[in-house]
Amino acid sequence: MKYDDIPLNNNEAKHNFEMTIDGERCFIDYMLRDGKIYLVHTEVPQALEGRGVAGAMVEKTFIYIEEHHLKMVPLCPYVQQFLKRRPEWNRLLA
């Protein structure tokens, strides 16, 4: 996976997973309710678009969700599209 060396941070205060790439903040907004994590919105700055950043961030987020024994509800259209391309992650669906 590209961006393996860039850590994913769970910013609990802002309710998002975030990565900083080339000084730019990329993030996925989430809500946590009853052991389910709702992925609401994915955002990558325009300067980083088309470089695989969002996909790497989503995959790192899925790994975090799996490691923390959560189930997810993908409300974000990008995450929904990612799941269509990578159906093996459907195991995390609530």
MOHUJO-V307611 format. One line per field, one symbol per residue. burial: I if it has 16 or more other C-alpha atoms within 10 Angstrom, else O. A space follows every 50 residues. Layout:
burial->???
This chain:
burial->OOOOOOOIOIOOOOOIIIIOOOOOOIIIIIOOOOOIIIIIIIIIOOOOOO OOIIIIIIIIIIOIIOOOOIIIIIOIOIIOOIIOOOOOOOOIOO
